[in-house]
């Protein structure tokens, strides 16, 4: 600060304020009587004296002469402070709040909205690592698992693969644009920035392109830019807790630098992995007292919170020009770094203080004007005093006053929302400015003595207080956010005093108010919401012309349209009510569906009715032409009512509240109509004993594959044949060869997707003594020379004969092993796909021989199922029973179970499921005719069954044979199986429980074998021992776990075992009795029919020929089937647009891949990519068929073109 400038200013101010220069230098301007008129006069004197172009705000923004002198000095040295940035819209969701209005209620009440975590998976994991820790509390955001994929033109299958944070961010950003009255469609191609703060990596639930993009945080910001076709910078920022406030700083700079004309600054955090609570506990920052108490003497840590917050930013001059609603202005922002401290996560009060001094200096805002600081305030004994000390040091440069500025932290109300914390703090400040209140601090009792508040300008607000302006000055607040990464951010937010003239339309002038939606139901919902919003605001809440203008220029137009004409708000409300109630014809309204093609008539004059009638048919109308003179204001109106389809977190427990189907009714586990009996596991134990007694072979240690002798023989054959197969790749031919795994991968050209398989093969050769490990090197041993087998048909035939002469049961195994090892080099190098090997020509014969060879074990399962059904019927006569088989495949287990059941009384249903529609169709062909009580449906057990159309709690018994291990997460998979069962329902698992080389060399070719991501497996294998199964089941909410083996051996020696478990939960013995029908009826798969556009339900098209089919011939149905399967939609129409129903290039490739199997020639990708609708695709294929008609068999042509 220049002393010459200060001296000159003291003289100028003394003249204007009628005071001596000495008094001006010593007293605050407020005490000297600086009002707005004198501020204008002093500003003119300063500009005349120094040749500057200061605004009056620079003078009113200074608390005293020192502040004004600093500002003028910096202006003279470095130019004027930067232009302010306006906040023109916002949206948020947090614990206890679905929008900013509800967020304010949480803040103003001083409530703690965190709740105890009740997720069993998360609690079990926490107990495993921290047995003595109490259940944590968390600020859970409601409905974080709900999303409207159709609105954003995202296929349900892709939406399911997206991280929940991406989904809630998309919806919140769109709502923020609506709050700002920005038509999203008008932003296409414009320089709109999307800057998103996010913390850490999202858990990836599967391995696919969509899952990668769904979990990649870099896609968060890009996703919105892509959906809305925005061309401004899009980036995701991760500086830990300060991420979203850094995003605000970046967005502000982009606007002031001219790179963007509009910016969305956002932050999001969803605690979508149960390990979150383990990690936070390990970090040592979680409150042992289970309450976040910022600045309190008892502060002992934070709590995790979920949230999303979005600000829509615009240069203030542009916002004023465009008559935008201004919620507040950002006068300055800055970011810095702690540098080296006592530890990488330890905060630095010096860095925090330096940041504050810097940002207030450069912004020209006197820090002495602050009356509120939204602090970082995590409620830790170390961090809070450091933050107060940093504030005190920064204030000291501007004022020596004490206890005049309130400080608080929203983390006490909703938990620490990590990457979203900063922007939610900014939204809290904007709401405080709107309501003119300083809210009370939640969970606060006594000041932390180490913070030394008595020597600080800040204090903690214990009670709600009015926040009044001091004179003519706008109120101002600061927001701080400090990341444990060491990156600190601060933003200055000032109240906007709006002096713009309001539009005054002629009295009695009729307005047109347009509303639109994607469906008629949503349109009525929008009409009702608008009417409720206007009523809540009262008669003086909104001017009718402002409401009309906002709806005209500030909302995206969809196909279903309503235009209401009205002269008064009362008239508008009556017409909205009538339309929302379903009235067919409402005076003064126009409704219709916008034309997709063709010519529509545009209005030429200013007639309201002409505009309304043209707009509902799809005409592009020039709304501003209806408004002359000063443009009306953009005001806050209700946003789009997104559909609430459920996409559960991959780890979510099956009993968590959800919906029974997309768009279906709410509810967790449905009450079963015949909850009948206490535990029947004792009966199942008895059934196992009967099985061993009645089947001599079952008690024979040498029986089938489970015999140790037989397994050893098969293992030796596997290793010899593997060596012979790989030798064809010119490796492992002589002793002493030395290489590393990486060398072999490079030399042989092993593709990435089979790296795990290749590592498994090397492990088999090492176990077999053909290789030995020396550090990272693998060296061939002398046994290589002692293994004479080569890949020769005669030698293989001789080996097969040698083995099967003694063990005839091994013939099917040998055949499958030969098929797989014959093609192993081509599979490893990507020249052949695994499914082409295991299912040549689409045939199941090779694997079926193995699936159906487990006669003893499948027989035991059949006896168990039959005994369960019989016991249930004895204890609850007339009760309906439902059995569901997961991963039925070719029916190896089903073939044994069905003959043991009596389903002819109409009270039993059996649901045959598999992830593959090919298998369910196979099952239908094999078993459907003779067993009318069996239904067939696809089910991916890695996803929540309720999201595939199955009703939660609908099954009495679930069985799964050699399938559940082939999933990414056993805990997730068991949660989904548990979701299907009623309380007290029984799960029967048949699983291989000891690792075997045969399975690695056959089913290990499939990616699913290596898909497991957890560590509760037998090392180097996706399999679980009986002990590991028991632990997983008990961890997942099952009780009374026991294992049975068809052979009398210890469970740790059994190669296969049947594992039984009961779902926890009380039983209801009073369920209704179901009367038997006059004739057997085919029970339906328990589903709730999803709304149009949702993912496919569990029902199969074959059960209802008319369900979801597109009208047309076989060719059209072939294409429609591919769309339904790949996109996950239930119904398809010829006119459906591929992109509108969620298609993209990845899904198009998958559809074309499926279509190829139905055509006798190669389909060209390029042409089919150009097809916009289903009808377009059919037309292209039809043209191709006709062009090749002379080359094709007559039967093919007649079939496809019938």
Buried (B, 14 or more C-beta within 10 A) or exposed (E): BBEEBBEBBBBBBBBBBEBEBEBBBBBBBEEBEBEEEBBBBBBBBBBEBBEBEBEBBBBBBBBBBBBBBBBBBBBBEEEBBBBBBBBBBBBBBBBBBBBBEBBBBBBBBBBBBBBEBEBBBBBBBBBEEBEEBEBBBBBBBEBBBBBBBBBBBBBBBBBBBBBBBBBBBBBBBBBBBBBBBBBBEEBEEBBBBBBBBBBBEBBBBBBBBBBEBBBBBBBBBBBBBBBBEBBBBBBBBBBBBBBBBBBBBBBBBBBBEEEBBBBBBBBBBBBBBBBBBBEBBEEEBBBEBBBBBBBBBBBBBBBBBBBBBBBBBBBBEBBBEBBBBBBBBBBBBBBBEBEEBEEEBBBBBBBBBBBBBBBBBBBBBBBBBBBBBBBBBBBBBBBBBBBBBBBBBBBBBBBEEBEBBBBBBBBBBBBBBBBBBBBBBBBBBBBBBEBEBBBBBBBBEEBBEBBEBEEBBBBBBEEBBEBEEEEEBBBBBBBBBBBBBBBBBBBBBBBBEEEEEEBEBEEEEBBBBBBBBBBBEBBBBBBBBBBBBBBEBEEEEBBBBBBBBBBBBBBBBBBBBBBBBBBEBEBBBBBBBBBBEEEEEBEBBBBBBBEEEEEBEEBEEEBBBBBBBBBBBBBEBEBEEBBEEEBBBBBBBBBBBBBBBBBBBBBBBBBBEBBBBBBBEEBBBBEBBBBBBEBBBEBBBEBBEEBBEEBEEBBBEEBBBBBEEBBEBBBEBBBBBBBBBBBEBEBBEEBEBEBEBEEBBEEBEBBEBBBBBBBBBBBBBBBBBBBEEEEEEBEBBEBBEEBEBEBEEEEBEEBBEEBBEEBEBBBBBBBBBBBBBBBBBEBBBEEBBBBBBBBEEEEBEBBBBBBBBBBBBBBBBBBBBBBBBBBBBEBBEBBBBBBBBBBBBBBBBBBBBBEBBEBEBBBBBBBBBBBBBBBBBBBBEBBBEEBBBBBBBBBBBBBBBBBBBBBBBBBBBBBBBBBBBBBBBBBBBBBBBBBBBBBBBBBBBBBBBBBBBBBBBBBBBBBBBBBBBBEBBBEBBBBBBBEBBBBBBBBBBBBBBBBBBBBEBEBEBBBBBBBBBBBBBEBBEEBEEBEEEEEEEEBBBBBBBBBBBBBBBBBBBBBEEEBBBBEBEEBBBBBBBBBBBBBBBBBBBBEBBBEEBBBBEBBBBBBBEBBEEBBEEEBEEEBBEEBBBBBBBBBBBBEBBEEBEEEBEEEBBEBBBE
